[in-house]
Amino acid sequence: MEVRNISPLGDSLELDNSAIAGKALKRSMNAGDAFKTTLLDQPKTISRGELVSITTKSGSIQVVMQGVAMTDGKLGQQIRVKNSQSERIINAKVVGQAAVEIL
């Protein structure tokens, strides 16, 4: 076991494994490096070219159509999506794996 002084890391040090699980690194790390929250990022949820379900809601009516992601996207991020039927490019919010919602 190695003992280290972690006080210079301040609040950016992440000791909770559940906060680290499922995250992506912004850059590579060396063995023994501390997991800092500043090095962690949300993983990519949708990849460019991926087929997605586009959902839009108006009151009690919900319409779902198919589209293709024009850019990569993370959960909560706005991306450009091409509607497969109309060929229009729209902006939509990533709400899940292969799922977007029109803003």
Sequence and secondary structure as in RCSB ss.txt:
>XXXX:A:sequence
MEVRNISPLGDSLELDNSAIAGKALKRSMNAGDAFKTTLLDQPKTISRGELVSITTKSGSIQVVMQGVAMTDGKL
GQQIRVKNSQSERIINAKVVGQAAVEIL
>XXXX:A:secstr
      GGGGGGB   HHHHTT EESS   TT   BGGGEE  EEE TT EEEEEEEETTEEEEEEEEESS EET
T EEEEEETTT  EEEEEEEETTEEEE 
